[in-house]
Amino acid sequence: MRWALVRVCLAVTVMVVVAFAVPLGLVVKEMASDRAFSNAERQAAAIGPTLSITTDREQLSRAMLSTDAGLAGRMALHIPADDEASELEIGRGRAVHDELDAIRELGRSGILKVLGGSALLAPIALDSGTISIVEVYVPDADVTNGVTTAWIVLAGVGIALVVGSVAVADRLGVRLTQPAERLAGAAHELGEGMLGVRVPEDGPTELRQAAAAFNSMADQVVQLLANERELAADLSHRLRTPLTVLRLNAASDTARRQAPRTGTPPSSGQGAEQSTRVTRPLPGRHRWPACGAFSSAAPAHPSALPYGAAAGVCRGA
């Protein structure tokens, strides 16, 4: 359950990070591009006041050099010919004439893809009624400036979130699984006969309820076993007295059955033993008890005769 919780938390966190990091990375890239082209538009607009005053090459060159793009050689001016002057090109241009004419007809700024980057073309109206074009070159490095760093930061934040969520999920899993493991271990110990085992009632509500139910069950098992032991002891005690009575009755019955053979009813087992000893004949001869007559013949044993008959035999001898 612990690792299942960790996997679930990991999957959810990764989905959340991807859902936020990917769009945010695209937004960062778009913001970097907008920043680069906005800077190019500001530098192109800085030439507008000079173009509205003069079209002199030297003055326009000095105005271009006052900008960052002009100093870097990324700005160009395209002034068309009119009745008083011929066409004027200042700086290194990267756009072709057809593209310049399209921007003049469109009447608003445009961005063209050129070799190694992009070109911002900004139209500016002159006093003569013609439209000049200010071209600012924006390399790809400026368009993606800071994007890689931002993506690395986003990736690091995402990884940190994933690792942190996994760590938190692991701690939560330990908190959830430890009571369950204790409950399972206590159940095994109770099954092995350790009746004194109990489970501490901690953890989530469900596990606390399960621990309380287990402890109650263990108490009931102990109570039932104690009741069974008491019942077994009581049953043994109850059976001991009737068995003793039966044994005494059996001995008494045996003595009563042997009493007619001796002439004196015995009162105990010793009387029965004595009667048996008196009626035992001597070896080689037969002597009747209570008389001194001996005979080599073997008459019937007096025990086979009634009590009075045996006495008469002795008197007759």
C-alpha positions, 0 to 999 in steps of 0.5 A: 500500500505504501508503494502504491500510494507513492506511485499514485502521488508520483503519477499525479504530480508528474501530470500536474507538472507537465500540465503547467510546465509545458504551457508555461514554457511556451508562454516564456518563449512567446514572451521572449519573442515579443520582447525582442520584436518590441525592442526592434519596433522601438528602435525603428520608431526612433528613426521616424522623427529624423526621417520626417525632417530630412532624407540626408544620408549623413544625418540619417546615418548618424541617427541610425548609429545612435541606436543599438541596432544601428551600432550592431549593423542590424538596421537599414533604411529604404527610401524610395525615389521621388521627383527630387531625389533618387532611391536611397539605401542606408545600411545592410538590408536583408529584405527584397524589393517585393517584400518592401513593396508589399509592406508599403501597400499594407501600410503597417509593420510586418515581420519577415523570416530571413536567413539567421533570424527575422526582419522587422519592416516598419513603414514611415511616411515622408513629407514628399508623400512617399513611404520609407521602410525602416528594417531592423534585423532580429537574430534568432538568439535575441528571439530565444534569449533567456528561454533556455534558462527559463526552461531549465528553471521550470524543469528544476522546479518540476523535478523538485515538486515531483521529488517533494511529492514522492517524499511526502507520499512516502511519509504518509504511506509509512503513517498509513501502513505501520498501523496496518502492519502492526495489526497484521502482525498481531493477528499472526501472533494471536493465531500462534497462541500468544493471547496477550498480544494487543494493538495500539489504537493509532493511525487513521480512523479506519485503522483505529476502529480495526485495532479496537475491534481486534483488541475486543476480539482478543479479549473475548477469545481469552475470556472464552478460553478461560470459561472452557478451562473452568468448565473442563475443571468443573466437569472433571470434579463432577465426574470424579465423585460418581466414579468413586461411588461406582468403584465402592459399590462394585467392591461392596457387591463383590464382598456380598457375593463372597459372603456365603462362602465364609459363614460370616458376612464380611463388612469390607474387602478384608473380610472377603480376603479372609474368607478366601484364605480360610477355605483354601485346602492344605496341599495333599490333603483336604481339611475342613475348616473348624474341624481337625479331620483330614481326608485323602479324598477330595470331597466337594469344596465347602464353598460349594455347599450351603453355609449350614451344610458345611458346618454339619460336615465338620460336626459329623467328622 
